[in-house]
Amino acid sequence: QVQLVESGGGLVQAGGSLRLSCAASGGTFRNYAMGWFRQAPGKEREFVGGISWNGGSTRYADSVKGRFTISRVNAQNMVYLQMNTLRPEDTAVYYCAADRYAAQSIGVRPGSYDYWGQGTQVTVSA
């Protein structure tokens, strides 16, 4: 069983930056592909990006490509989401997730992931 805890959310003006962190404990974190998702009020949870077990592969939603960067430090059981040039439409609760059945492939559906954090709120003002 893997526990995930996100942090780093907050209120930022459009054009600003935030870095979200996801701390993992339990399980074999280093073997799992990791993903970041977000959910805005009244909308479905959507894929933001993901990273393979060793950081060798990443994948991003078109809406964040070129602005967001995912990284991980397996020795510290940490995954990060660096968000630059934020827009009001990026406002959402952000979740990290672990896919215990995939190491290299990066799923884009929430159903592909087995463990979830509680989420952290990101609000971008115009």
ZIWO-V358050 format. One record per residue. N is the residue number from 1. RES is the residue in one small letter. PHI is phi in degrees with one decimal (999 if undefined). PSI is psi in degrees with one decimal (none if undefined). Layout:
n->[N/N]
res->[RES/RES]
phi->[PHI/PHI]
psi->[PSI/PSI]
This chain:
n->[1/2/3/4/5/6/7/8/9/10/11/12/13/14/15/16/17/18/19/20/21/22/23/24/25/26/27/28/29/30/31/32/33/34/35/36/37/38/39/40/41/42/43/44/45/46/47/48/49/50/51/52/53/54/55/56/57/58/59/60/61/62/63/64/65/66/67/68/69/70/71/72/73/74/75/76/77/78/79/80/81/82/83/84/85/86/87/88/89/90/91/92/93/94/95/96/97/98/99/100/101/102/103/104/105/106/107/108/109/110/111/112/113/114/115/116/117/118/119/120/121/122/123/124/125/126]
res->[q/v/q/l/v/e/s/g/g/g/l/v/q/a/g/g/s/l/r/l/s/c/a/a/s/g/g/t/f/r/n/y/a/m/g/w/f/r/q/a/p/g/k/e/r/e/f/v/g/g/i/s/w/n/g/g/s/t/r/y/a/d/s/v/k/g/r/f/t/i/s/r/v/n/a/q/n/m/v/y/l/q/m/n/t/l/r/p/e/d/t/a/v/y/y/c/a/a/d/r/y/a/a/q/s/i/g/v/r/p/g/s/y/d/y/w/g/q/g/t/q/v/t/v/s/a]
phi->[999/-109.3/-106.2/-123.6/-131.5/-90.3/-154.0/104.4/-70.4/165.8/-103.9/-142.9/-79.4/-54.0/92.5/-83.3/-132.5/-144.7/-122.4/-92.6/-120.9/-133.6/-99.4/-109.3/-142.5/76.4/64.9/-117.1/-49.2/-65.4/-91.2/-104.4/-70.6/-123.2/-132.3/-117.7/-128.0/-144.2/-143.0/-93.7/-55.9/77.9/-120.7/-76.5/-67.7/-125.6/-70.5/-104.5/-175.9/-152.0/-143.3/-72.9/-57.9/-108.3/80.3/-73.3/-129.9/-133.2/-148.1/-134.5/-68.3/-58.1/-68.0/-118.8/-58.5/88.5/-113.2/-109.2/-137.7/-104.1/-144.4/-146.9/-128.8/-64.1/-62.7/-110.0/54.9/-127.0/-127.8/-126.9/-129.2/-87.2/-118.3/-115.7/47.7/-66.6/-121.9/-55.7/-72.1/-83.3/-61.4/-178.4/-88.3/-104.5/-123.3/-102.7/-146.9/-120.8/-107.3/-75.5/-99.7/-132.1/-111.0/-96.0/-77.7/-119.8/-76.7/-111.2/-98.2/-55.8/-65.6/-77.1/-106.8/-104.6/-127.0/-133.4/-84.7/-86.8/95.7/-137.1/-81.6/-120.3/-124.3/-113.8/-91.4/-74.9]
psi->[129.9/132.8/135.1/133.9/118.3/153.0/167.9/-4.3/170.9/-165.7/130.1/151.3/154.1/137.3/-12.0/-174.5/153.3/152.4/119.9/145.1/149.8/115.3/128.7/145.2/152.3/165.9/-165.9/74.1/-41.4/-15.3/-5.7/140.3/146.9/146.7/157.1/134.5/166.4/155.4/119.1/157.7/130.8/4.3/161.9/156.5/132.2/150.3/133.7/-49.7/168.9/166.6/139.8/175.0/-35.3/8.0/3.2/-22.4/140.5/160.3/139.5/150.6/148.4/-32.8/-19.2/-5.0/131.6/-12.8/-34.3/147.5/131.1/139.8/166.4/152.6/98.2/-34.4/-22.2/2.7/45.7/144.3/143.1/151.3/105.0/122.4/116.9/162.8/52.3/147.8/156.5/-32.8/-5.6/-6.5/124.7/171.8/129.1/134.0/141.6/154.5/153.2/136.4/101.9/-13.2/0.7/137.2/-46.6/-40.8/149.2/109.7/152.7/-6.1/140.3/-33.6/-13.6/-14.0/145.0/-28.5/140.2/147.6/-178.7/-13.0/154.5/136.4/131.8/124.1/124.7/118.5/148.5/none]
